[in-house]
């Protein structure tokens, strides 16, 4: 068996198991069993479970980051020195993701589940790895968001970005189930690309919505105009 084939089988098995069970709940023995390799192969190619987790993320994020940087370059060139709009920035991000070559039809869905787990499970080593390896495109995206929403305070922008990421993670990680529900309930078929096309305007509207929340004095309920 070629080394590249062995590595791909290990990564495919780890990716699917991590997405279904979580990082802590997935053992190396489960991965080797699904990949049909021995533990020595995992240790040889990756060295540790943490390194394997990093490799699973890198397999998607490294080419995605390169594609995203190119998309931002093209966007800023088209804008000729003016800040790109929020819609343009979000489209650049979304199109970069959906245009990525997928190893299988569930590629985006699986990766978005993994990305959600990176935030919700205690994986400090993973967050450190992501910050070290992919801080440049992420920082550039944050800069473009800030330039596109000058009316927002830093606190408002922080929370709206979290809400935006949450909506994106849920929608894209559940895209298979949501497509099935749409088909069963309304008889309509859709694609991941069409889901993304509907998601971007929603996210942009949320980021730019007027702040109707009234900050209460201590002990009072929050009211919304």
C-alpha positions in Angstrom: 0.0 0.0 0.0 1.4 3.4 -1.0 2.2 5.8 1.9 -0.1 8.5 0.5 -2.9 6.0 0.4 -2.3 5.0 4.0 -2.2 8.6 5.1 -5.4 9.4 3.3 -7.2 6.4 4.8 -6.2 7.4 8.3 -7.2 11.1 7.7 -10.6 10.0 6.2 -11.3 7.7 9.1 -10.2 10.3 11.7 -12.2 13.1 10.1 -15.4 11.1 10.1 -15.0 9.7 13.6 -14.0 13.1 15.1 -17.0 14.7 13.4 -19.4 12.0 14.7 -18.0 11.3 18.1 -15.9 14.3 19.1 -12.1 14.5 19.7 -11.9 13.1 23.2 -14.4 10.3 22.6 -12.5 9.0 19.5 -9.6 6.7 20.3 -6.7 5.9 18.0 -7.8 2.3 18.1 -11.2 3.3 16.6 -9.4 5.2 13.9 -7.0 2.4 13.0 -9.9 -0.1 12.9 -12.0 2.1 10.5 -8.9 2.9 8.4 -7.8 -0.8 8.4 -4.3 0.0 9.4 -2.2 -0.7 12.5 -1.3 1.7 15.3 2.3 1.8 14.2 1.2 3.4 10.9 -0.6 6.2 12.8 2.5 6.8 15.0 4.8 6.7 12.0 2.9 9.2 9.9 1.6 11.5 12.6 3.4 10.8 15.9 0.4 11.6 18.2 -3.3 12.0 18.3 -3.0 15.8 18.6 -0.8 15.9 15.5 -3.4 13.8 13.7 -6.1 16.3 14.7 -4.0 19.1 13.3 -3.5 17.2 10.1 -7.2 16.7 9.7 -7.7 20.4 9.9 -4.7 21.3 7.7 -6.0 19.1 4.9 -8.9 21.5 4.4 -7.6 24.8 5.8 -4.3 25.0 4.0 -5.7 24.9 0.4 -8.8 26.9 1.6 -6.5 29.7 3.1 -4.6 30.0 -0.2 -7.9 30.2 -2.2 -9.3 32.7 0.3 -6.1 34.9 0.1 -6.4 35.0 -3.7 -10.1 35.8 -3.5 -9.3 38.7 -1.1 -6.5 39.9 -3.4 -8.9 40.0 -6.4 -11.6 41.7 -4.4 -9.4 44.5 -3.1 -8.0 45.0 -6.6 -11.5 45.4 -8.0 -12.4 47.8 -5.3 -9.5 50.1 -6.3 -8.5 51.2 -2.8 -12.1 51.5 -1.4 -13.1 49.1 1.4 -15.1 46.1 0.0 -18.7 46.0 1.1 -19.8 43.5 3.7 -21.6 41.4 1.1 -18.5 41.3 -1.1 -16.4 40.2 1.8 -18.8 37.4 2.8 -19.2 36.3 -0.8 -15.4 36.0 -1.1 -15.3 33.8 2.0 -18.3 31.6 1.0 -17.3 31.1 -2.6 -13.8 30.1 -1.5 -15.3 27.4 0.7 -17.9 26.0 -1.7 -15.4 26.0 -4.6 -12.9 23.8 -2.7 -12.5 20.4 -4.3 -14.3 17.9 -2.1 -13.2 14.3 -1.5 -16.9 13.4 -1.0 -20.3 15.1 -1.1 -20.3 15.6 2.7 -16.9 17.3 2.8 -18.2 20.8 3.8 -20.7 19.4 6.3 -18.1 17.3 8.0 -15.5 20.1 8.2 -18.0 22.6 9.6 -18.9 20.1 12.4 -15.2 19.7 13.2 -14.8 23.5 13.3 -17.7 23.8 15.7 -16.1 21.1 17.9 -12.9 23.1 17.9 -14.8 25.9 19.7 -17.0 23.8 22.0 -14.6 21.1 23.1 -11.5 21.6 25.3 -8.8 21.5 22.6 -6.3 24.2 23.6 -3.6 22.6 21.4 -5.9 22.9 18.4 -6.8 26.5 18.9 -3.1 27.3 19.3 -2.3 25.4 16.1 -5.0 27.2 14.1 -3.9 30.6 15.4 -0.2 29.9 14.5 -0.9 28.5 11.1 -3.9 30.4 9.8 -3.8 33.8 11.6 -3.0 35.7 8.4 -6.1 35.0 6.4 -8.3 35.1 9.5 -6.9 38.5 10.5 -7.4 39.8 7.0 -11.0 38.7 7.1 -11.5 40.4 10.4 -10.0 43.6 9.0 -12.3 43.6 6.1 -15.3 43.0 8.3 -14.2 46.0 10.5 -13.8 48.2 7.5 -17.2 47.2 6.2 -19.0 47.9 9.5 -17.5 51.1 10.9 -20.8 52.0 12.6 -20.5 49.1 15.0 -18.7 49.3 18.3 -16.0 46.7 19.0 -18.3 44.9 21.4 -21.3 44.8 19.0 -19.0 43.7 16.2 -17.6 40.9 18.4 -21.0 39.5 19.2 -22.4 39.8 15.7 -19.4 37.9 14.4 -20.0 35.1 16.9 -23.7 35.0 15.9 -22.7 34.9 12.3 -20.2 32.1 12.8 -22.8 30.2 14.8 -25.5 30.5 12.1 -22.9 29.4 9.5 -21.6 26.4 11.5 -25.1 25.2 12.2 -26.4 25.6 8.6 -23.4 24.2 6.8 -22.8 21.3 9.2 -26.5 20.4 9.0 -26.8 20.9 5.3 -27.5 17.3 4.5 -30.3 17.1 7.0 -31.7 20.5 6.0 -31.7 19.5 2.3 -33.6 16.3 3.2 -36.2 18.2 5.2 -36.7 20.6 2.3 -37.1 17.8 -0.1 -39.6 15.9 2.1 -41.6 18.9 3.2 -41.7 21.0 0.1 -40.5 18.7 -2.7 -37.6 21.0 -3.5 -34.1 19.9 -4.2 -31.2 22.2 -3.4 -27.4 22.3 -3.4 -24.7 23.4 -1.0 -24.0 26.3 -3.3 -27.7 27.4 -3.2 -27.7 27.2 0.6 -24.6 29.4 0.7 -26.3 31.9 -1.7 -29.3 32.2 0.7 -27.1 32.4 3.8 -24.8 35.3 2.8 -27.6 38.0 2.6 -29.0 36.8 5.9 -25.6 37.1 7.6 -24.9 40.5 6.0 -28.3 41.8 7.2 -27.6 40.6 10.7 -24.2 42.2 10.8 -25.7 45.5 9.7 -29.0 45.5 11.6 -29.8 48.5 13.7 -29.1 48.0 17.4 -32.6 48.0 19.0 -31.5 46.6 22.4 -31.8 48.9 25.3 -29.1 48.3 27.9 -30.9 48.0 31.2 -30.0 49.3 34.6 -29.0 46.6 37.1 -31.9 44.3 37.9 -34.2 45.3 35.1 -35.1 43.1 32.1 -33.6 43.8 28.7 -36.2 45.4 26.4 -36.2 45.5 22.6 -37.7 48.4 20.7 
